[in-house]
Amino acid sequence: MGTFSSVKGDEKGAKGSKYSHGEKEMEWFNRILKYYFGTHNFHNFTTRTKAEDPAVRRFIISFNANSEDDWGCRGYHEELCSRSTDRKSFAEDVNINVPTTPEVGLYLEECFFTSYNKKRKDSHEELSMKAYEQEPEEFKNRFTAYV
């Protein structure tokens, strides 16, 4: 996910950076994120699709922003993922051209198989990433720490 910043004039933020945000801005931002909960049609962010196409519907299970540091961690839990759709639908406050594929990459931190496991619990073994928890954490610490 992308990040946001809210600063008035030359005012310094909570951590001293001119791009920091305060508690008031975090509350405001989290109120906005609540509008994304549930099922929504994102046809205007999905290339070469029509508004009636069921493939453009997304079910957002959770979406939050925290204030652990100046840039904060933005996370959401979605039933189905689509890199370009997600990036555009959550980042387009101002009408700007957003590339179909993020030029700096997109890091998918965790996969959930909740729906799959519920539908196939009687016929298939549970699908999980638990056996691979360490590798993504090492990758994240090694390659995304400087971003």
C-alpha positions in Angstrom: 0.0 0.0 0.0 1.0 3.5 -0.4 1.4 6.1 2.3 -0.1 9.5 3.0 1.2 12.7 4.6 -0.7 15.6 6.0 1.2 18.8 6.9 0.0 22.4 7.2 2.6 24.9 6.0 6.1 24.5 7.4 4.7 22.8 10.5 6.8 19.8 11.7 5.1 16.5 12.4 5.1 14.2 15.4 8.5 12.6 14.5 10.2 15.9 13.3 9.9 15.3 9.6 8.0 17.9 7.6 6.1 15.0 6.1 4.9 13.6 9.4 1.2 13.3 10.4 -0.5 13.6 13.7 -3.1 11.6 15.6 -5.9 13.8 14.1 -4.8 13.1 10.6 -4.6 9.3 11.3 -8.2 9.3 12.7 -9.4 11.2 9.6 -7.6 8.8 7.3 -8.9 5.7 9.0 -12.5 7.1 8.8 -12.0 7.3 5.0 -10.6 3.8 4.8 -13.8 2.4 6.4 -15.7 3.3 3.2 -13.7 0.6 1.4 -15.0 -2.3 3.7 -17.3 -4.7 2.0 -17.9 -5.5 -1.7 -17.5 -2.8 -4.3 -17.2 -2.5 -8.1 -13.8 -1.2 -9.2 -14.5 -1.3 -13.0 -13.1 2.2 -13.4 -9.7 0.9 -12.1 -9.6 -2.4 -14.1 -8.3 -2.2 -17.6 -10.3 -3.5 -20.5 -13.4 -4.5 -18.5 -17.0 -3.5 -18.4 -18.9 -2.3 -15.3 -21.2 -5.3 -15.4 -18.3 -7.8 -15.4 -18.2 -9.8 -12.1 -14.4 -9.9 -12.2 -14.3 -6.2 -11.2 -15.9 -6.7 -7.8 -13.6 -6.7 -4.8 -14.4 -7.7 -1.2 -12.4 -5.8 1.3 -12.3 -7.6 4.6 -10.2 -5.0 6.5 -8.3 -1.9 5.8 -6.3 0.1 8.3 -3.5 2.6 8.8 -1.2 2.8 11.8 1.1 5.5 13.2 4.1 3.5 14.2 6.4 5.8 12.2 6.4 8.8 9.9 5.5 6.8 6.9 3.2 4.3 8.6 2.2 0.9 7.5 -0.9 0.6 5.4 -2.5 -2.7 5.3 -5.7 -4.3 3.9 -7.1 -7.7 3.7 -8.9 -8.5 0.4 -10.6 -11.6 -0.8 -9.0 -11.5 -4.3 -5.9 -9.5 -5.2 -5.2 -7.5 -8.4 -2.0 -5.4 -8.2 -3.0 -2.6 -10.6 -6.6 -2.4 -9.5 -5.7 -2.1 -5.8 -3.0 0.4 -6.3 -5.2 2.7 -8.4 -8.3 2.3 -6.3 -6.7 3.3 -3.1 -4.2 5.9 -4.3 -6.2 8.0 -6.7 -7.3 11.0 -4.6 -6.1 13.4 -7.3 -6.6 12.5 -10.9 -3.1 11.3 -11.9 -1.8 8.7 -14.3 -1.0 5.5 -12.3 0.9 2.8 -14.2 -0.8 -0.6 -14.6 2.1 -2.3 -12.8 3.8 -0.4 -10.0 7.3 0.7 -11.3 8.9 0.1 -7.9 7.2 -3.2 -7.3 4.4 -4.4 -5.0 5.1 -6.6 -2.0 2.4 -9.0 -1.0 3.2 -9.8 2.7 0.7 -12.5 3.5 -1.8 -14.7 1.7 -5.0 -15.8 3.3 -6.9 -18.9 2.0 -10.0 -18.6 4.2 -12.6 -18.8 1.5 -10.8 -21.7 -0.3 -10.4 -23.7 2.9 -14.0 -23.2 3.9 -15.3 -24.4 0.5 -13.0 -27.4 0.3 -12.7 -28.4 4.0 -14.4 -31.8 3.3 -12.5 -32.7 0.2 -9.0 -31.0 0.4 -6.2 -30.5 2.9 -6.1 -27.0 4.3 -4.1 -24.6 2.3 -1.7 -22.4 4.4 1.6 -20.5 4.2 2.6 -21.4 7.8 5.4 -23.7 6.6 6.9 -20.7 4.7 6.6 -17.9 7.3 10.3 -17.4 7.8 11.4 -16.9 4.2 9.0 -13.9 3.5 10.0 -12.3 6.8 13.7 -12.6 5.9 13.0 -11.2 2.4 11.1 -8.3 3.8 13.8 -7.4 6.3 16.6 -7.7 3.7 15.0 -6.1 0.6 12.3 -3.7 1.8 13.9 -2.1 4.8 15.4 0.7 2.8 12.1 1.5 0.9 
